[in-house]
Amino acid sequence: MFKRILIVLSFIAVIGFYGINLATAQEDMEISVKGVVSQVAEDMSSLVINNETIMIDPELKDYMNIEAGDSVELIVNTVDGKKVIVDFDYIDLE
């Protein structure tokens, strides 16, 4: 009986470990978003691109000069369930 309990507890621990790693991996996954910026918050906290609001990493605010109408490629990471821009580049969409 003790062996069965030990096996079940081990199985639960393995599932929990892989579940946590999977959640963390999804949290750290960077994606690229390309499009034309339609709106930028006055405080540079977020912008709207492709009808989606994306937060701007506070470290980028000092040198980010993105304006509505700019064609950009954004590198976006998910932080606490929110999409956050961690890098960007101006592009030509033509």
N, CA, C and O atoms as CSV, one atom per row, in Angstrom:
chain,resi,resn,atom,element,x,y,z
A,1,MET,N,N,0.821,-1.187,0.000
A,1,MET,CA,C,0.000,0.000,0.000
A,1,MET,C,C,0.873,1.261,0.000
A,1,MET,O,O,0.583,2.229,-0.704
A,2,PHE,N,N,1.945,1.234,0.801
A,2,PHE,CA,C,2.846,2.373,0.880
A,2,PHE,C,C,3.475,2.656,-0.487
A,2,PHE,O,O,3.637,3.817,-0.863
A,3,LYS,N,N,3.831,1.605,-1.232
A,3,LYS,CA,C,4.432,1.779,-2.555
A,3,LYS,C,C,3.450,2.452,-3.510
A,3,LYS,O,O,3.847,3.308,-4.301
A,4,ARG,N,N,2.188,2.078,-3.445
A,4,ARG,CA,C,1.181,2.698,-4.311
A,4,ARG,C,C,1.054,4.190,-4.012
A,4,ARG,O,O,0.994,5.019,-4.920
A,5,ILE,N,N,1.016,4.510,-2.729
A,5,ILE,CA,C,0.911,5.919,-2.343
A,5,ILE,C,C,2.136,6.683,-2.818
A,5,ILE,O,O,2.018,7.801,-3.320
A,6,LEU,N,N,3.306,6.088,-2.664
A,6,LEU,CA,C,4.547,6.718,-3.102
A,6,LEU,C,C,4.551,6.923,-4.618
A,6,LEU,O,O,4.975,7.973,-5.099
A,7,ILE,N,N,4.088,5.942,-5.363
A,7,ILE,CA,C,4.020,6.049,-6.826
A,7,ILE,C,C,3.051,7.158,-7.235
A,7,ILE,O,O,3.358,7.965,-8.112
A,8,VAL,N,N,1.895,7.193,-6.603
A,8,VAL,CA,C,0.906,8.225,-6.924
A,8,VAL,C,C,1.451,9.612,-6.603
A,8,VAL,O,O,1.300,10.533,-7.406
A,9,LEU,N,N,2.084,9.774,-5.440
A,9,LEU,CA,C,2.655,11.066,-5.071
A,9,LEU,C,C,3.774,11.473,-6.030
A,9,LEU,O,O,3.891,12.646,-6.384
A,10,SER,N,N,4.583,10.522,-6.445
A,10,SER,CA,C,5.646,10.805,-7.412
A,10,SER,C,C,5.060,11.251,-8.743
A,10,SER,O,O,5.559,12.185,-9.371
A,11,PHE,N,N,4.008,10.580,-9.163
A,11,PHE,CA,C,3.332,10.919,-10.414
A,11,PHE,C,C,2.764,12.335,-10.338
A,11,PHE,O,O,2.897,13.112,-11.284
A,12,ILE,N,N,2.142,12.664,-9.232
A,12,ILE,CA,C,1.586,14.008,-9.044
A,12,ILE,C,C,2.699,15.050,-9.061
A,12,ILE,O,O,2.533,16.118,-9.650
A,13,ALA,N,N,3.818,14.759,-8.433
A,13,ALA,CA,C,4.949,15.698,-8.405
A,13,ALA,C,C,5.491,15.933,-9.811
A,13,ALA,O,O,5.809,17.067,-10.169
A,14,VAL,N,N,5.600,14.881,-10.604
A,14,VAL,CA,C,6.110,15.008,-11.973
A,14,VAL,C,C,5.159,15.850,-12.811
A,14,VAL,O,O,5.597,16.729,-13.553
A,15,ILE,N,N,3.869,15.589,-12.697
A,15,ILE,CA,C,2.884,16.377,-13.447
A,15,ILE,C,C,2.956,17.844,-13.020
A,15,ILE,O,O,2.928,18.736,-13.868
A,16,GLY,N,N,3.047,18.095,-11.736
A,16,GLY,CA,C,3.149,19.462,-11.246
A,16,GLY,C,C,4.392,20.163,-11.755
A,16,GLY,O,O,4.340,21.328,-12.148
A,17,PHE,N,N,5.521,19.446,-11.747
A,17,PHE,CA,C,6.780,20.023,-12.222
A,17,PHE,C,C,6.679,20.410,-13.689
A,17,PHE,O,O,7.057,21.521,-14.060
A,18,TYR,N,N,6.174,19.509,-14.532
A,18,TYR,CA,C,6.051,19.809,-15.953
A,18,TYR,C,C,5.001,20.871,-16.216
A,18,TYR,O,O,5.152,21.665,-17.144
A,19,GLY,N,N,3.945,20.903,-15.426
A,19,GLY,CA,C,2.927,21.943,-15.568
A,19,GLY,C,C,3.488,23.315,-15.274
A,19,GLY,O,O,3.187,24.273,-15.986
A,20,ILE,N,N,4.302,23.429,-14.232
A,20,ILE,CA,C,4.921,24.709,-13.883
A,20,ILE,C,C,5.897,25.124,-14.971
A,20,ILE,O,O,5.915,26.291,-15.364
A,21,ASN,N,N,6.706,24.205,-15.465
A,21,ASN,CA,C,7.658,24.529,-16.526
A,21,ASN,C,C,6.949,24.943,-17.804
A,21,ASN,O,O,7.409,25.853,-18.493
A,22,LEU,N,N,5.841,24.296,-18.135
A,22,LEU,CA,C,5.093,24.651,-19.327
A,22,LEU,C,C,4.513,26.050,-19.189
A,22,LEU,O,O,4.566,26.834,-20.136
A,23,ALA,N,N,3.965,26.372,-18.035
A,23,ALA,CA,C,3.412,27.705,-17.802
A,23,ALA,C,C,4.506,28.761,-17.885
A,23,ALA,O,O,4.292,29.827,-18.463
A,24,THR,N,N,5.662,28.484,-17.322
A,24,THR,CA,C,6.779,29.424,-17.368
A,24,THR,C,C,7.271,29.598,-18.794
A,24,THR,O,O,7.575,30.717,-19.207
A,25,ALA,N,N,7.355,28.515,-19.553
A,25,ALA,CA,C,7.806,28.598,-20.939
A,25,ALA,C,C,6.856,29.455,-21.764
A,25,ALA,O,O,7.303,30.244,-22.596
A,26,GLN,N,N,5.560,29.312,-21.547
A,26,GLN,CA,C,4.599,30.120,-22.274
A,26,GLN,C,C,4.708,31.573,-21.860
A,26,GLN,O,O,4.508,32.469,-22.680
A,27,GLU,N,N,5.020,31.817,-20.611
A,27,GLU,CA,C,5.144,33.175,-20.091
A,27,GLU,C,C,6.340,33.884,-20.716
A,27,GLU,O,O,6.289,35.096,-20.927
A,28,ASP,N,N,7.414,33.158,-21.016
A,28,ASP,CA,C,8.637,33.752,-21.533
A,28,ASP,C,C,8.729,33.749,-23.056
A,28,ASP,O,O,9.731,34.206,-23.606
A,29,MET,N,N,7.722,33.251,-23.738
A,29,MET,CA,C,7.786,33.127,-25.191
A,29,MET,C,C,7.622,34.495,-25.857
A,29,MET,O,O,6.637,35.194,-25.618
A,30,GLU,N,N,8.581,34.865,-26.681
A,30,GLU,CA,C,8.506,36.127,-27.407
A,30,GLU,C,C,7.881,35.887,-28.768
A,30,GLU,O,O,8.133,34.869,-29.413
A,31,ILE,N,N,7.059,36.844,-29.197
A,31,ILE,CA,C,6.458,36.767,-30.519
A,31,ILE,C,C,6.729,38.078,-31.245
A,31,ILE,O,O,7.039,39.094,-30.623
A,32,SER,N,N,6.609,38.040,-32.549
A,32,SER,CA,C,6.785,39.224,-33.377
A,32,SER,C,C,5.414,39.685,-33.866
A,32,SER,O,O,4.604,38.879,-34.323
A,33,VAL,N,N,5.169,40.973,-33.767
A,33,VAL,CA,C,3.921,41.558,-34.247
A,33,VAL,C,C,4.284,42.671,-35.219
A,33,VAL,O,O,5.011,43.597,-34.860
A,34,LYS,N,N,3.780,42.586,-36.457
A,34,LYS,CA,C,4.055,43.607,-37.466
A,34,LYS,C,C,2.759,44.311,-37.819
A,34,LYS,O,O,1.695,43.695,-37.879
A,35,GLY,N,N,2.863,45.622,-38.055
A,35,GLY,CA,C,1.688,46.368,-38.455
A,35,GLY,C,C,1.904,47.851,-38.345
A,35,GLY,O,O,3.019,48.328,-38.134
A,36,VAL,N,N,0.792,48.584,-38.496
A,36,VAL,CA,C,0.807,50.038,-38.406
A,36,VAL,C,C,0.193,50.425,-37.066
A,36,VAL,O,O,-0.899,49.974,-36.720
A,37,VAL,N,N,0.894,51.251,-36.327
A,37,VAL,CA,C,0.420,51.710,-35.027
A,37,VAL,C,C,-0.769,52.654,-35.250
A,37,VAL,O,O,-0.670,53.620,-36.007
A,38,SER,N,N,-1.882,52.367,-34.589
A,38,SER,CA,C,-3.054,53.222,-34.752
A,38,SER,C,C,-3.232,54.207,-33.599
A,38,SER,O,O,-3.919,55.218,-33.742
A,39,GLN,N,N,-2.604,53.907,-32.447
A,39,GLN,CA,C,-2.757,54.795,-31.297
A,39,GLN,C,C,-1.617,54.549,-30.309
A,39,GLN,O,O,-1.171,53.415,-30.132
A,40,VAL,N,N,-1.149,55.626,-29.668
A,40,VAL,CA,C,-0.136,55.524,-28.618
A,40,VAL,C,C,-0.658,56.299,-27.403
A,40,VAL,O,O,-1.109,57.437,-27.534
A,41,ALA,N,N,-0.594,55.683,-26.235
A,41,ALA,CA,C,-1.026,56.356,-25.008
A,41,ALA,C,C,-0.130,57.561,-24.741
A,41,ALA,O,O,1.072,57.515,-25.003
A,42,GLU,N,N,-0.710,58.632,-24.222
A,42,GLU,CA,C,0.062,59.850,-23.945
A,42,GLU,C,C,1.230,59.598,-23.001
A,42,GLU,O,O,2.282,60.223,-23.136
A,43,ASP,N,N,1.054,58.689,-22.047
A,43,ASP,CA,C,2.120,58.393,-21.085
A,43,ASP,C,C,3.050,57.278,-21.571
A,43,ASP,O,O,3.897,56.796,-20.819
A,44,MET,N,N,2.886,56.873,-22.835
A,44,MET,CA,C,3.710,55.820,-23.455
A,44,MET,C,C,3.627,54.489,-22.706
A,44,MET,O,O,4.583,53.713,-22.718
A,45,SER,N,N,2.512,54.227,-22.068
A,45,SER,CA,C,2.356,52.964,-21.347
A,45,SER,C,C,1.877,51.845,-22.257
A,45,SER,O,O,2.065,50.669,-21.945
A,46,SER,N,N,1.256,52.202,-23.385
A,46,SER,CA,C,0.740,51.184,-24.298
A,46,SER,C,C,0.541,51.776,-25.675
A,46,SER,O,O,0.585,52.992,-25.862
A,47,LEU,N,N,0.322,50.893,-26.636
A,47,LEU,CA,C,-0.039,51.326,-27.975
A,47,LEU,C,C,-1.021,50.316,-28.556
A,47,LEU,O,O,-1.193,49.214,-28.036
A,48,VAL,N,N,-1.656,50.722,-29.640
A,48,VAL,CA,C,-2.608,49.848,-30.317
A,48,VAL,C,C,-2.061,49.554,-31.704
A,48,VAL,O,O,-1.726,50.465,-32.461
A,49,ILE,N,N,-1.976,48.270,-32.024
A,49,ILE,CA,C,-1.520,47.819,-33.334
A,49,ILE,C,C,-2.381,46.623,-33.717
A,49,ILE,O,O,-2.615,45.733,-32.899
A,50,ASN,N,N,-2.846,46.605,-34.946
A,50,ASN,CA,C,-3.726,45.519,-35.419
A,50,ASN,C,C,-4.923,45.334,-34.486
A,50,ASN,O,O,-5.319,44.204,-34.197
A,51,ASN,N,N,-5.494,46.435,-34.019
A,51,ASN,CA,C,-6.655,46.438,-33.106
A,51,ASN,C,C,-6.392,45.744,-31.773
A,51,ASN,O,O,-7.325,45.264,-31.129
A,52,GLU,N,N,-5.142,45.690,-31.359
A,52,GLU,CA,C,-4.769,45.059,-30.096
A,52,GLU,C,C,-3.925,46.018,-29.270
A,52,GLU,O,O,-2.947,46.580,-29.763
A,53,THR,N,N,-4.308,46.201,-28.009
A,53,THR,CA,C,-3.533,47.053,-27.109
A,53,THR,C,C,-2.408,46.240,-26.487
A,53,THR,O,O,-2.633,45.166,-25.929
A,54,ILE,N,N,-1.188,46.771,-26.591
A,54,ILE,CA,C,-0.011,46.094,-26.049
A,54,ILE,C,C,0.723,47.074,-25.148
A,54,ILE,O,O,0.946,48.226,-25.522
A,55,MET,N,N,1.096,46.615,-23.967
A,55,MET,CA,C,1.813,47.442,-23.003
A,55,MET,C,C,3.249,47.672,-23.491
A,55,MET,O,O,3.799,46.858,-24.234
A,56,ILE,N,N,3.845,48.784,-23.066
A,56,ILE,CA,C,5.233,49.110,-23.414
A,56,ILE,C,C,6.091,48.941,-22.167
A,56,ILE,O,O,5.769,49.491,-21.114
A,57,ASP,N,N,7.187,48.181,-22.278
A,57,ASP,CA,C,8.114,47.993,-21.165
A,57,ASP,C,C,8.630,49.360,-20.726
A,57,ASP,O,O,9.075,50.143,-21.565
A,58,PRO,N,N,8.580,49.661,-19.431
A,58,PRO,CA,C,9.035,50.970,-18.946
A,58,PRO,C,C,10.459,51.335,-19.376
A,58,PRO,O,O,10.770,52.515,-19.535
A,59,GLU,N,N,11.317,50.347,-19.564
A,59,GLU,CA,C,12.694,50.624,-19.983
A,59,GLU,C,C,12.767,51.166,-21.410
A,59,GLU,O,O,13.749,51.816,-21.768
A,60,LEU,N,N,11.740,50.910,-22.237
A,60,LEU,CA,C,11.740,51.392,-23.616
A,60,LEU,C,C,11.219,52.817,-23.741
A,60,LEU,O,O,11.495,53.494,-24.732
A,61,LYS,N,N,10.475,53.273,-22.755
A,61,LYS,CA,C,9.804,54.578,-22.851
A,61,LYS,C,C,10.774,55.730,-23.099
A,61,LYS,O,O,10.424,56.691,-23.784
A,62,ASP,N,N,11.973,55.649,-22.556
A,62,ASP,CA,C,12.920,56.754,-22.663
A,62,ASP,C,C,13.405,57.011,-24.084
A,62,ASP,O,O,13.686,58.157,-24.436
A,63,TYR,N,N,13.507,55.978,-24.903
A,63,TYR,CA,C,14.036,56.185,-26.253
A,63,TYR,C,C,13.082,55.752,-27.352
A,63,TYR,O,O,13.465,55.740,-28.522
A,64,MET,N,N,11.876,55.404,-27.016
A,64,MET,CA,C,10.893,54.958,-27.999
A,64,MET,C,C,10.133,56.177,-28.530
A,64,MET,O,O,9.502,56.901,-27.760
A,65,ASN,N,N,10.193,56.399,-29.829
A,65,ASN,CA,C,9.515,57.544,-30.445
A,65,ASN,C,C,8.414,57.097,-31.402
A,65,ASN,O,O,8.143,57.780,-32.389
A,66,ILE,N,N,7.792,55.989,-31.132
A,66,ILE,CA,C,6.748,55.473,-32.009
A,66,ILE,C,C,5.530,56.381,-31.938
A,66,ILE,O,O,5.118,56.816,-30.862
A,67,GLU,N,N,4.958,56.660,-33.117
A,67,GLU,CA,C,3.768,57.489,-33.213
A,67,GLU,C,C,2.718,56.754,-34.034
A,67,GLU,O,O,3.030,55.811,-34.761
A,68,ALA,N,N,1.475,57.194,-33.911
A,68,ALA,CA,C,0.402,56.634,-34.728
A,68,ALA,C,C,0.769,56.817,-36.201
A,68,ALA,O,O,1.213,57.890,-36.610
A,69,GLY,N,N,0.580,55.769,-36.982
A,69,GLY,CA,C,0.918,55.787,-38.402
A,69,GLY,C,C,2.245,55.125,-38.728
A,69,GLY,O,O,2.510,54.835,-39.895
A,70,ASP,N,N,3.088,54.877,-37.728
A,70,ASP,CA,C,4.384,54.217,-37.955
A,70,ASP,C,C,4.187,52.734,-38.255
A,70,ASP,O,O,3.362,52.067,-37.631
A,71,SER,N,N,4.951,52.229,-39.215
A,71,SER,CA,C,4.989,50.790,-39.504
A,71,SER,C,C,6.116,50.189,-38.683
A,71,SER,O,O,7.269,50.604,-38.796
A,72,VAL,N,N,5.778,49.211,-37.857
A,72,VAL,CA,C,6.765,48.663,-36.930
A,72,VAL,C,C,6.665,47.149,-36.832
A,72,VAL,O,O,5.650,46.539,-37.170
A,73,GLU,N,N,7.757,46.572,-36.356
A,73,GLU,CA,C,7.774,45.180,-35.921
A,73,GLU,C,C,8.072,45.224,-34.431
A,73,GLU,O,O,9.093,45.767,-34.009
A,74,LEU,N,N,7.178,44.652,-33.643
A,74,LEU,CA,C,7.327,44.642,-32.195
A,74,LEU,C,C,7.718,43.254,-31.726
A,74,LEU,O,O,7.188,42.263,-32.227
A,75,ILE,N,N,8.624,43.166,-30.788
A,75,ILE,CA,C,8.930,41.916,-30.105
A,75,ILE,C,C,8.166,41.979,-28.791
A,75,ILE,O,O,8.396,42.859,-27.962
A,76,VAL,N,N,7.264,41.038,-28.618
A,76,VAL,CA,C,6.328,41.070,-27.498
A,76,VAL,C,C,6.513,39.837,-26.631
A,76,VAL,O,O,6.636,38.722,-27.138
A,77,ASN,N,N,6.532,40.046,-25.326
A,77,ASN,CA,C,6.632,38.972,-24.349
A,77,ASN,C,C,5.380,39.038,-23.477
A,77,ASN,O,O,4.804,40.112,-23.306
A,78,THR,N,N,4.956,37.912,-22.930
A,78,THR,CA,C,3.814,37.890,-22.034
A,78,THR,C,C,4.309,37.937,-20.599
A,78,THR,O,O,5.081,37.082,-20.167
A,79,VAL,N,N,3.851,38.958,-19.857
A,79,VAL,CA,C,4.253,39.150,-18.468
A,79,VAL,C,C,2.984,39.286,-17.639
A,79,VAL,O,O,2.176,40.184,-17.875
A,80,ASP,N,N,2.810,38.404,-16.677
A,80,ASP,CA,C,1.622,38.410,-15.820
A,80,ASP,C,C,0.341,38.411,-16.639
A,80,ASP,O,O,-0.629,39.080,-16.284
A,81,GLY,N,N,0.338,37.665,-17.729
A,81,GLY,CA,C,-0.848,37.537,-18.565
A,81,GLY,C,C,-1.090,38.701,-19.511
A,81,GLY,O,O,-2.089,38.708,-20.230
A,82,LYS,N,N,-0.193,39.691,-19.527
A,82,LYS,CA,C,-0.338,40.843,-20.410
A,82,LYS,C,C,0.789,40.855,-21.425
A,82,LYS,O,O,1.921,40.493,-21.106
A,83,LYS,N,N,0.485,41.269,-22.644
A,83,LYS,CA,C,1.509,41.397,-23.670
A,83,LYS,C,C,2.274,42.695,-23.457
A,83,LYS,O,O,1.683,43.760,-23.279
A,84,VAL,N,N,3.614,42.585,-23.481
A,84,VAL,CA,C,4.482,43.731,-23.226
A,84,VAL,C,C,5.540,43.803,-24.328
A,84,VAL,O,O,6.186,42.806,-24.649
A,85,ILE,N,N,5.706,44.993,-24.899
A,85,ILE,CA,C,6.731,45.205,-25.923
A,85,ILE,C,C,8.094,45.262,-25.238
A,85,ILE,O,O,8.312,46.066,-24.331
A,86,VAL,N,N,9.020,44.389,-25.689
A,86,VAL,CA,C,10.363,44.380,-25.117
A,86,VAL,C,C,11.409,44.895,-26.107
A,86,VAL,O,O,12.537,45.198,-25.719
A,87,ASP,N,N,11.031,44.992,-27.390
A,87,ASP,CA,C,11.931,45.547,-28.402
A,87,ASP,C,C,11.081,45.927,-29.613
A,87,ASP,O,O,9.947,45.469,-29.751
A,88,PHE,N,N,11.631,46.759,-30.481
A,88,PHE,CA,C,10.880,47.186,-31.656
A,88,PHE,C,C,11.837,47.612,-32.758
A,88,PHE,O,O,13.019,47.859,-32.523
A,89,ASP,N,N,11.293,47.692,-33.965
A,89,ASP,CA,C,12.056,48.197,-35.106
A,89,ASP,C,C,11.060,48.809,-36.088
A,89,ASP,O,O,9.940,48.319,-36.231
A,90,TYR,N,N,11.467,49.867,-36.753
A,90,TYR,CA,C,10.648,50.468,-37.790
A,90,TYR,C,C,10.837,49.646,-39.060
A,90,TYR,O,O,11.956,49.234,-39.364
A,91,ILE,N,N,9.770,49.403,-39.800
A,91,ILE,CA,C,9.847,48.584,-40.997
A,91,ILE,C,C,9.069,49.248,-42.130
A,91,ILE,O,O,8.315,50.195,-41.908
A,92,ASP,N,N,9.263,48.740,-43.344
A,92,ASP,CA,C,8.519,49.184,-44.513
A,92,ASP,C,C,7.563,48.063,-44.884
A,92,ASP,O,O,8.011,46.981,-45.263
A,93,LEU,N,N,6.283,48.286,-44.787
A,93,LEU,CA,C,5.296,47.236,-45.066
A,93,LEU,C,C,4.918,47.107,-46.532
A,93,LEU,O,O,4.091,46.265,-46.880
A,94,GLU,N,N,5.501,47.915,-47.387
A,94,GLU,CA,C,5.140,47.858,-48.820
A,94,GLU,C,C,5.692,46.670,-49.511
A,94,GLU,O,O,5.470,46.495,-50.709
